[in-house]
């Protein structure tokens, strides 16, 4: 039985992957753990009260654990109260059962990626895009798009990118003066830097490069270096760099510069739209009809109503 199938009042005894863990102290001074457990169907918060030191040191992010506990509703969300927990040998675990993946098969995503690259008619933008993607291909098709909040699963980066492409293709015919080649290249490359910003495809952490440089600056530098190597027009390279550097929209959201071209603003808005719709859907999936979600920090700490 997967996490998405758990019910209030249910007793469980099954394996999970530890996605997040944090320590706390109760009002009476007793230690406890707040753990985000994961399987291929989703995630659930768990509490381990009065945790013993030997258990506390055994549980860390990326660990496979066997949990004996009870499911209960807390503030309209299900939560697991852990009674017992033991760490499992990774060799005894079926990773596919505990790892969340994109809702579309990887072969389909790869086929869609190939078709999308083929839609770039400008030979310079096509060459830059193809070369950079091929240089990080295995990571590009398997890494998540984020550590948390949205598309935080295997192949989430590629799924998010191709979802943006679909939104862009629905909108671009309405604005025929927009440079579609620049849009295609910008979307395909906007988050490619996350292949060095994150440490891996499963339970990623931020790498040293990710913390010190970030995926926007890292990818913009690679675009510039490749453009110089291929002797591509400097302005064309700069316009593509700008999309990458500006796609977070504002400095307070991590953008190096605000969008200052029509194409950069377009990519930023499509990126923001896809991420926010995904975040809302994630919250609504955990909410009963006729109820409001818990406050969503990434969306101005608002709660959203789920229609009956």
Secondary structure, DSSP 8 states (H G I E B T S, - for coil): --GGG--TT-EEEEEEEEEEEEEEE-TTS-EEEEEEEEETTEEEEEEETT--HHHHTT--TT-EEEEEEEEEEETTEEEEEEEEEEE--GGGS-HHHH--B-SS-HHHHHHHHHHHHTT--SHHHHHHHHHHHHHTHHHHTTS-S-SSSSS-SBTHHHHHHHHHHHHHHHHHTT-TTS-HHHHHHHHHHHTTTHHHHBS-SSS--B-HHHHHT-HHHHHHHHHHHHHHHTT--HHHHHHHHHHHHHTT-SGGGT-SS---SHHHHHHHHHHHHHHHHHHHHHHHHTS-TTSB---BGGGTTB--B---
